[in-house]
Amino acid sequence: MTLTATGTAARQAPDGAQVADVLWVAAAAEDRLEHISVRSAPGRIHLGIFTTAPPEAVAGAVALGICRRALAMSPLLRDWSVHAVRPA
């Protein structure tokens, strides 16, 4: 999954550990989140979100839900949006 920046956020690469922490907080127990990988660059955050939610289509929807909740709740991700979703 890729997040892209809007506005002033495009100039900085956020700390990957902080982004992962926000995603963990946004996840619910029923999301069955197992692992998050984050690679950030100015204007882009590339995420790997791994859940044990079967089947693959459900896991993708769970990952998207986690991202949307994180974007809605976190000042760190205020100027970011979901740009691309790639299946595992």
GROMACS elastic network, one bead per residue, 0.5 to 0.9 nm:
[ bonds ]
;  ai    aj funct       b0    kb
    1    45     6  0.82989   500
    1    46     6  0.59129   500
    1    47     6  0.50588   500
    1    48     6  0.64639   500
    1    49     6  0.78078   500
    1    63     6  0.83840   500
    1    64     6  0.80700   500
    1    67     6  0.89065   500
    1    82     6  0.75081   500
    1    83     6  0.76668   500
    1    84     6  0.55914   500
    1    86     6  0.57909   500
    1    87     6  0.83201   500
    2    44     6  0.67929   500
    2    45     6  0.56154   500
    2    47     6  0.60071   500
    2    48     6  0.88828   500
    2    81     6  0.85455   500
    2    82     6  0.61411   500
    2    83     6  0.55226   500
    2    84     6  0.50660   500
    2    85     6  0.65167   500
    2    86     6  0.84245   500
    3    43     6  0.82192   500
    3    44     6  0.56678   500
    3    45     6  0.50097   500
    3    46     6  0.64659   500
    3    47     6  0.78670   500
    3    67     6  0.88375   500
    3    80     6  0.61956   500
    3    81     6  0.53271   500
    3    83     6  0.52115   500
    3    84     6  0.70793   500
    4     9     6  0.89390   500
    4    10     6  0.77307   500
    4    43     6  0.55478   500
    4    45     6  0.64769   500
    4    46     6  0.88363   500
    4    79     6  0.85058   500
    4    80     6  0.54873   500
    4    81     6  0.55405   500
    4    82     6  0.64462   500
    4    83     6  0.57984   500
    4    84     6  0.87417   500
    5     8     6  0.78418   500
    5     9     6  0.54412   500
    5    11     6  0.85425   500
    5    42     6  0.81928   500
    5    44     6  0.62802   500
    5    45     6  0.83854   500
    5    77     6  0.86031   500
    5    79     6  0.57638   500
    5    81     6  0.65393   500
    6     9     6  0.60518   500
    6    10     6  0.60080   500
    6    43     6  0.76935   500
    6    79     6  0.52525   500
    6    80     6  0.58729   500
    6    81     6  0.76615   500
    7    10     6  0.62021   500
    7    11     6  0.84994   500
    7    79     6  0.65067   500
    7    80     6  0.87264   500
    8    11     6  0.60169   500
    8    12     6  0.79919   500
    8    79     6  0.75921   500
    9    12     6  0.58045   500
    9    13     6  0.78859   500
    9    14     6  0.84487   500
    9    42     6  0.78718   500
    9    43     6  0.66428   500
    9    77     6  0.85563   500
    9    78     6  0.86212   500
    9    79     6  0.59193   500
    9    80     6  0.73859   500
   10    13     6  0.76191   500
   10    41     6  0.89347   500
   10    42     6  0.55552   500
   10    44     6  0.75400   500
   10    79     6  0.84292   500
   10    80     6  0.86709   500
   11    42     6  0.54222   500
   11    43     6  0.63392   500
   12    41     6  0.73022   500
   12    43     6  0.67534   500
   13    16     6  0.83857   500
   13    40     6  0.55903   500
   13    43     6  0.66614   500
   13    44     6  0.73705   500
   13    45     6  0.78098   500
   14    17     6  0.87393   500
   14    18     6  0.75960   500
   14    19     6  0.72101   500
   14    40     6  0.64101   500
   14    41     6  0.74931   500
   14    42     6  0.77819   500
   14    44     6  0.90000   500
   14    45     6  0.80005   500
   14    76     6  0.79513   500
   14    77     6  0.88154   500
   15    18     6  0.53961   500
   15    19     6  0.64379   500
   15    20     6  0.88298   500
   15    38     6  0.89599   500
   15    39     6  0.89849   500
   15    40     6  0.73046   500
   16    19     6  0.50652   500
   16    20     6  0.61660   500
   16    21     6  0.86035   500
   16    37     6  0.82154   500
   16    38     6  0.53542   500
   16    39     6  0.63222   500
   16    40     6  0.61981   500
   16    45     6  0.83040   500
   17    20     6  0.50764   500
   17    21     6  0.61750   500
   17    22     6  0.87385   500
   17    37     6  0.89769   500
   17    38     6  0.75485   500
   18    21     6  0.50171   500
   18    22     6  0.63106   500
   18    23     6  0.87337   500
   18    76     6  0.82836   500
   19    22     6  0.51824   500
   19    23     6  0.63513   500
   19    24     6  0.87394   500
   19    38     6  0.73520   500
   19    45     6  0.88283   500
   19    70     6  0.88987   500
   19    76     6  0.77217   500
   19    77     6  0.79616   500
   20    23     6  0.51092   500
   20    24     6  0.62087   500
   20    25     6  0.86978   500
   20    36     6  0.63266   500
   20    37     6  0.72274   500
   20    38     6  0.66745   500
   20    47     6  0.88319   500
   21    24     6  0.51049   500
   21    25     6  0.62875   500
   21    26     6  0.86818   500
   22    25     6  0.51273   500
   22    26     6  0.62129   500
   22    27     6  0.87563   500
   22    70     6  0.61202   500
   22    71     6  0.88551   500
   22    73     6  0.86241   500
   22    74     6  0.69360   500
   22    76     6  0.83742   500
   22    77     6  0.87315   500
   23    27     6  0.62177   500
   23    36     6  0.80608   500
   23    66     6  0.64466   500
   23    67     6  0.66336   500
   23    69     6  0.82215   500
   23    70     6  0.56508   500
   23    71     6  0.88579   500
   24    27     6  0.52357   500
   24    28     6  0.83609   500
   24    33     6  0.79838   500
   24    36     6  0.81761   500
   24    66     6  0.83153   500
   24    70     6  0.86614   500
   25    28     6  0.78897   500
   25    70     6  0.77359   500
   26    65     6  0.88694   500
   26    66     6  0.57457   500
   26    67     6  0.76280   500
   26    68     6  0.86563   500
   26    69     6  0.57154   500
   26    70     6  0.51765   500
   26    71     6  0.89269   500
   26    73     6  0.78380   500
   27    30     6  0.82325   500
   27    31     6  0.62482   500
   27    32     6  0.82595   500
   27    33     6  0.70263   500
   27    62     6  0.88865   500
   27    63     6  0.87709   500
   27    65     6  0.83516   500
   27    66     6  0.53803   500
   27    67     6  0.85835   500
   27    69     6  0.79711   500
   27    70     6  0.82248   500
   28    31     6  0.53449   500
   28    32     6  0.75545   500
   28    33     6  0.81140   500
   28    66     6  0.80489   500
   29    32     6  0.57731   500
   29    33     6  0.75810   500
   30    33     6  0.82182   500
   30    53     6  0.84998   500
   31    51     6  0.68981   500
   31    52     6  0.80428   500
   31    53     6  0.68323   500
   31    59     6  0.82428   500
   31    62     6  0.59831   500
   31    63     6  0.79747   500
   31    65     6  0.88465   500
   31    66     6  0.79749   500
   32    50     6  0.86893   500
   32    51     6  0.53515   500
   32    52     6  0.55411   500
   32    53     6  0.60998   500
   32    62     6  0.87233   500
   33    36     6  0.80932   500
   33    49     6  0.75734   500
   33    50     6  0.61706   500
   33    52     6  0.66645   500
   33    53     6  0.81051   500
   33    62     6  0.87805   500
   33    63     6  0.84487   500
   34    49     6  0.78910   500
   34    50     6  0.55608   500
   34    51     6  0.51199   500
   34    52     6  0.68086   500
   35    48     6  0.78920   500
   35    49     6  0.61011   500
   35    50     6  0.51565   500
   35    51     6  0.70590   500
   36    47     6  0.70391   500
   36    48     6  0.55379   500
   36    50     6  0.63103   500
   37    46     6  0.81737   500
   37    47     6  0.56734   500
   37    49     6  0.66108   500
   37    50     6  0.86287   500
   38    45     6  0.68795   500
   38    46     6  0.58378   500
   38    48     6  0.64985   500
   38    49     6  0.87686   500
   39    44     6  0.84536   500
   39    45     6  0.58791   500
   39    46     6  0.51200   500
   39    47     6  0.65559   500
   39    48     6  0.87203   500
   40    43     6  0.81153   500
   40    44     6  0.59012   500
   40    46     6  0.60825   500
   40    47     6  0.84667   500
   41    44     6  0.52881   500
   41    45     6  0.62725   500
   41    46     6  0.84055   500
   42    45     6  0.80856   500
   43    80     6  0.85702   500
   44    80     6  0.86457   500
   45    80     6  0.89431   500
   48    63     6  0.89333   500
   48    88     6  0.86885   500
   49    59     6  0.89578   500
   49    60     6  0.86553   500
   49    63     6  0.60579   500
   50    53     6  0.87798   500
   50    59     6  0.77866   500
   50    60     6  0.89635   500
   50    63     6  0.76504   500
   50    88     6  0.86220   500
   51    54     6  0.83332   500
   51    59     6  0.61167   500
   51    60     6  0.87055   500
   51    62     6  0.78540   500
   51    63     6  0.76051   500
   52    55     6  0.86951   500
   52    59     6  0.71998   500
   53    56     6  0.74892   500
   53    58     6  0.63628   500
   53    60     6  0.87994   500
   53    62     6  0.76397   500
   54    57     6  0.76235   500
   54    58     6  0.59949   500
   54    59     6  0.60584   500
   55    58     6  0.53715   500
   55    59     6  0.63374   500
   55    60     6  0.88474   500
   56    60     6  0.62270   500
   56    61     6  0.87033   500
   56    87     6  0.76104   500
   56    88     6  0.74909   500
   57    60     6  0.51789   500
   57    61     6  0.63846   500
   57    62     6  0.87096   500
   57    87     6  0.78766   500
   58    61     6  0.50795   500
   58    62     6  0.61293   500
   58    63     6  0.86536   500
   59    62     6  0.50017   500
   59    63     6  0.62096   500
   59    64     6  0.86298   500
   59    87     6  0.88802   500
   59    88     6  0.89566   500
   60    63     6  0.51377   500
   60    64     6  0.62111   500
   60    65     6  0.85980   500
   60    85     6  0.80495   500
   60    86     6  0.81913   500
   60    87     6  0.64269   500
   60    88     6  0.78948   500
   61    64     6  0.50565   500
   61    65     6  0.61197   500
   61    66     6  0.86657   500
   62    65     6  0.50400   500
   62    66     6  0.62588   500
   62    67     6  0.87236   500
   63    66     6  0.51322   500
   63    67     6  0.63156   500
   63    68     6  0.86989   500
   64    67     6  0.51163   500
   64    68     6  0.61624   500
   64    69     6  0.86406   500
   64    82     6  0.82854   500
   64    85     6  0.77696   500
   65    68     6  0.51102   500
   65    69     6  0.61522   500
   65    70     6  0.85161   500
   66    69     6  0.52629   500
   66    70     6  0.61485   500
   66    71     6  0.86580   500
   67    70     6  0.50345   500
   67    71     6  0.61102   500
   67    72     6  0.85945   500
   67    81     6  0.88573   500
   67    82     6  0.75821   500
   68    71     6  0.51058   500
   68    72     6  0.62115   500
   68    73     6  0.87140   500
   68    81     6  0.82050   500
   68    82     6  0.76727   500
   69    72     6  0.50976   500
   69    73     6  0.61735   500
   69    74     6  0.85054   500
   70    73     6  0.52827   500
   70    74     6  0.58138   500
   70    77     6  0.73333   500
   71    74     6  0.57861   500
   71    75     6  0.81025   500
   71    76     6  0.83555   500
   71    77     6  0.53170   500
   71    78     6  0.61616   500
   71    79     6  0.83551   500
   71    80     6  0.69106   500
   71    81     6  0.70804   500
   71    82     6  0.86597   500
   72    75     6  0.84061   500
   72    77     6  0.79453   500
   72    78     6  0.72139   500
   73    76     6  0.89513   500
   73    77     6  0.81390   500
   73    78     6  0.80475   500
   74    77     6  0.54034   500
   74    78     6  0.62030   500
   75    79     6  0.82494   500
   76    79     6  0.79042   500
   76    80     6  0.87189   500
   77    80     6  0.52822   500
   77    81     6  0.80823   500
   78    81     6  0.83653   500
   80    83     6  0.89688   500
   82    85     6  0.76536   500
